[in-house]
């Protein structure tokens, strides 16, 4: 199809990405030549018919979309409800974990405080025990009631080791005599 006028080439074609140019500037050259009167009448009739067809097509599409929008779809509603329930349960699980963590941290701090208190009491009791022990009383009790005696000098064996290592014994205890 051959275009008779340059203004026909610049008309908007339905479905293309080309923008519609102004009718006053379409087809005009830089010199500013006037348009033909016959082509504008034919174009305006075509444009009116085209706009009626497009508006009728868009009206039916709008009605279909409106009907589809107003129709209640159980599938999407069920999926939305399940998604909301899953999100709510995840949030509750997270909150429960956070609360449990805070409770356990509080218990740990209480137990640490109790441990420190008990250790200080234990140290105080050990100090009291160390003060209350009298070695002279123990010696007297052992000699009188348990009939224990100190060893004599002849019963004492002395061992002289040449090694500084106290884990190894290189000679017999009796051989030093």
Buried (B, 14 or more C-beta within 10 A) or exposed (E): EEEEBEBBEBBEEEEEEEEEBEBEEBBBEEEEEEBEEEBEEEBEEEBEEEEEEEEEEEEEEEEEEEEEEEEEEEEEEEEEEEEEEEEEEEEEEEEEEEEEEEEEEEEEEEEEEEEEEEEEEEEEEEEEEEEEEEEEEEEEEEEEEEEEEEEEEEEEEEEEEEEEEEEEEEEEEEEEE
